[in-house]
Amino acid sequence: MTTGEAPGLHMPEAEAAAVRAAYRSADRIIEYGTGGSTLFAATETRATMLGIESDGAWVARLEGWLDAAGGRREGITLRHIDIGPVRSWGMPKDSSGFRHYPGYPLSPWVDPAPGLDPASEPPDLVFIDGRFRLACFAATVLNATAPLTVLWDDYVDRTGYHRAEALAGPPQMIGRMARFAWVPRSLTRYEINMVIPWFVLPG
């Protein structure tokens, strides 16, 4: 059952245009955070996509919008990761679910969706627009087996996110959104130690 109007891309037009173009070009997409981009992937592309979401009620609404739009198709997977009670934008209300926090960024890599096995069918696009954004980036670069693009919304003014550049260097900026082109490599012991704390940062 749907509630309210289906979401669009919640970002300025330059960034939205970049997301639409990247989605149309992609074969396999991982989304951290779901919404208008999920609906676009399901209805306007043939890409295989896994959407990770911390708000179970939002997933239920999104499934209703997908049904209404005819977007329920093979290759589209929505996955709720239970991190405890959440408030707006899927942010934890408290720390009661902290033991489950790492499951959000790691889920696509340790429990692949159909058509998105990192070893044989790796993603070529990762969109970071939900929770645990630093950890989502870390999980991506730790597990990527083929070159991929990372789009990261709300990047420019949230300077805490810029720690990701210690792994990947400065990104291309599209308005407020960052674009990283990642080529797989082994992370150093120092880099691995650096990213471990990121997996409990819900921002």
Secondary structure, DSSP 8 states (H G I E B T S, - for coil): ---SS-----S-HHHHHHHHHHHHH-SEEEEES-SHHHHHHHHH---EEEEEES-HHHHHHHHHHHHHHT---TTEEEEE---SSB-GGG-BSSSTTGGGTTHHHHHHHHS--TT--TTTS--SEEEE-SS-HHHHHHHHHHH--S-EEEEETT-TT-GGGGGGHHHH---EEETTEEEEEE------HHHHHHHGGGGG---
